[in-house]
């Protein structure tokens, strides 16, 4: 049976992508079963999806608290220099190995101390993509439980080690993936009048799009991280493509900005003759912290914790689907111990194991509110 730190190292060395966390699920399950044998407790293990795991701990006749950790990794080649670095081309560059180790440690604490509280321990797959939270809810596996509160935390080196940061109402933005396809007509660059330049339409769009989102920078951020166009240097591009993400304070506001983007695209189509298609991809709901539950947590936090009431972040997190379903609170947990800030989704992001114990203490506070 692994300790929380040993579990973290194991998962960090063998990171798996969304909906492919088969080994990760097996390792968690085997160690959870060993825990329950050690402490001679009854339990139920549920697997509504092919990956991920739910533990039903129910010592009393009462409501449930849901505690969630995400388990998937990212397609990033690690450059952290850690002794327990990834052994494949993926990486836990968003701290999900730590989230899992922390929740596993909380389970140890609950079993050892026979905490008299019904708890759903959710080791959730596919947070980074494929909407694992929504898939769990859609499976109906949680419908039979009266879940009164839900909690999750997320590590970050934006804040110093041990600092907690959060806010009431919207903490993390809604996220919508956008793909825009431009379709024109090829011609030799010596005869531009014979073609319809998809690349030119793309650049015209990029030149105009900042003014749309720039109107309300506290509500929306739009960025395009990938672009493709053309096949040769001397041929006008027939096809071009942009791939990006729209972040807004609510899902409803995303609809407003998509309509504005379509207005711009329509104008460009009329001026260039280049057709377009705007495709919506995965969308995550904003993370909404219940104000009453947030204040309850805030007043229960021991004095040895430093707390910052932060501003809304344009970070996206599919825990938002749980915050839509249940009164919930999500927290940032700072990890930086003097080192240079790498940031999430960075090949050098690898916080110290010490944050595991701190995270466990945070959950103890949540359980004792």
Secondary structure in CASP SS format (residue, H / E / C, confidence):
PFRMAT SS
TARGET T0000
AUTHOR 0000-0000-0000
METHOD secondary structure of the structure
MODEL  1
X C 1.00
X C 1.00
X C 1.00
X H 1.00
X H 1.00
X H 1.00
X H 1.00
X H 1.00
X H 1.00
X H 1.00
X H 1.00
X H 1.00
X H 1.00
X C 1.00
X C 1.00
X C 1.00
X C 1.00
X C 1.00
X C 1.00
X C 1.00
X C 1.00
X H 1.00
X H 1.00
X H 1.00
X H 1.00
X H 1.00
X H 1.00
X H 1.00
X H 1.00
X H 1.00
X H 1.00
X H 1.00
X H 1.00
X H 1.00
X H 1.00
X H 1.00
X H 1.00
X H 1.00
X H 1.00
X C 1.00
X C 1.00
X C 1.00
X C 1.00
X E 1.00
X E 1.00
X E 1.00
X C 1.00
X C 1.00
X C 1.00
X C 1.00
X C 1.00
X C 1.00
X E 1.00
X E 1.00
X E 1.00
X E 1.00
X E 1.00
X C 1.00
X C 1.00
X C 1.00
X C 1.00
X C 1.00
X C 1.00
X E 1.00
X E 1.00
X E 1.00
X E 1.00
X E 1.00
X E 1.00
X E 1.00
X C 1.00
X C 1.00
X C 1.00
X E 1.00
X C 1.00
X C 1.00
X C 1.00
X C 1.00
X C 1.00
X C 1.00
X C 1.00
X C 1.00
X C 1.00
X C 1.00
X C 1.00
X C 1.00
X C 1.00
X C 1.00
X C 1.00
X C 1.00
X E 1.00
X C 1.00
X C 1.00
X C 1.00
X C 1.00
X H 1.00
X H 1.00
X H 1.00
X H 1.00
X H 1.00
X H 1.00
X H 1.00
X H 1.00
X H 1.00
X H 1.00
X H 1.00
X H 1.00
X H 1.00
X H 1.00
X H 1.00
X H 1.00
X H 1.00
X C 1.00
X C 1.00
X C 1.00
X C 1.00
X C 1.00
X E 1.00
X E 1.00
X E 1.00
X E 1.00
X E 1.00
X E 1.00
X E 1.00
X C 1.00
X C 1.00
X C 1.00
X C 1.00
X C 1.00
X C 1.00
X C 1.00
X H 1.00
X H 1.00
X H 1.00
X H 1.00
X H 1.00
X H 1.00
X H 1.00
X H 1.00
X C 1.00
X C 1.00
X C 1.00
X C 1.00
X C 1.00
X C 1.00
X C 1.00
X E 1.00
X E 1.00
X E 1.00
X E 1.00
X E 1.00
X E 1.00
X E 1.00
X E 1.00
X E 1.00
X E 1.00
X E 1.00
X E 1.00
X E 1.00
X E 1.00
X C 1.00
X C 1.00
X C 1.00
X E 1.00
X E 1.00
X E 1.00
X C 1.00
X C 1.00
X E 1.00
X E 1.00
X E 1.00
X E 1.00
X C 1.00
X E 1.00
X E 1.00
X E 1.00
X E 1.00
X E 1.00
X E 1.00
X E 1.00
X E 1.00
X E 1.00
X E 1.00
X C 1.00
X E 1.00
X C 1.00
X C 1.00
X E 1.00
X H 1.00
X H 1.00
X H 1.00
X H 1.00
X H 1.00
X H 1.00
X C 1.00
X E 1.00
X C 1.00
X H 1.00
X H 1.00
X H 1.00
X H 1.00
X H 1.00
X H 1.00
X H 1.00
X H 1.00
X H 1.00
X H 1.00
X H 1.00
X H 1.00
X H 1.00
X H 1.00
X H 1.00
X H 1.00
X H 1.00
X H 1.00
X H 1.00
X C 1.00
X C 1.00
X C 1.00
X E 1.00
X E 1.00
X E 1.00
X E 1.00
X E 1.00
X E 1.00
X E 1.00
X E 1.00
X E 1.00
X E 1.00
X C 1.00
X C 1.00
X C 1.00
X C 1.00
X C 1.00
X E 1.00
X C 1.00
X C 1.00
X C 1.00
X E 1.00
X E 1.00
X E 1.00
X E 1.00
X E 1.00
X E 1.00
X E 1.00
X E 1.00
X E 1.00
X E 1.00
X C 1.00
X C 1.00
X H 1.00
X H 1.00
X H 1.00
X H 1.00
X H 1.00
X H 1.00
X H 1.00
X H 1.00
X H 1.00
X H 1.00
X H 1.00
X H 1.00
X H 1.00
X H 1.00
X H 1.00
X H 1.00
X H 1.00
X H 1.00
X H 1.00
X H 1.00
X H 1.00
X H 1.00
X C 1.00
X C 1.00
X E 1.00
X E 1.00
X E 1.00
X E 1.00
X E 1.00
X E 1.00
X E 1.00
X E 1.00
X E 1.00
X E 1.00
X C 1.00
X C 1.00
X E 1.00
X E 1.00
X E 1.00
X C 1.00
X H 1.00
X H 1.00
X H 1.00
X H 1.00
X H 1.00
X H 1.00
X H 1.00
X H 1.00
X H 1.00
X H 1.00
X C 1.00
X C 1.00
X C 1.00
X C 1.00
X C 1.00
X C 1.00
X E 1.00
X E 1.00
X E 1.00
X C 1.00
X C 1.00
X C 1.00
X E 1.00
X C 1.00
X C 1.00
X C 1.00
X C 1.00
X C 1.00
X C 1.00
X H 1.00
X H 1.00
X H 1.00
X H 1.00
X H 1.00
X H 1.00
X C 1.00
X C 1.00
X E 1.00
X E 1.00
X E 1.00
X E 1.00
X E 1.00
X E 1.00
X E 1.00
X E 1.00
X E 1.00
X C 1.00
X C 1.00
X C 1.00
X C 1.00
X C 1.00
X C 1.00
X C 1.00
X C 1.00
X C 1.00
X C 1.00
X C 1.00
X C 1.00
X C 1.00
X C 1.00
X C 1.00
X C 1.00
X C 1.00
X H 1.00
X H 1.00
X H 1.00
X H 1.00
X H 1.00
X H 1.00
X H 1.00
X H 1.00
X H 1.00
X H 1.00
X H 1.00
X H 1.00
X H 1.00
X H 1.00
X C 1.00
X C 1.00
END
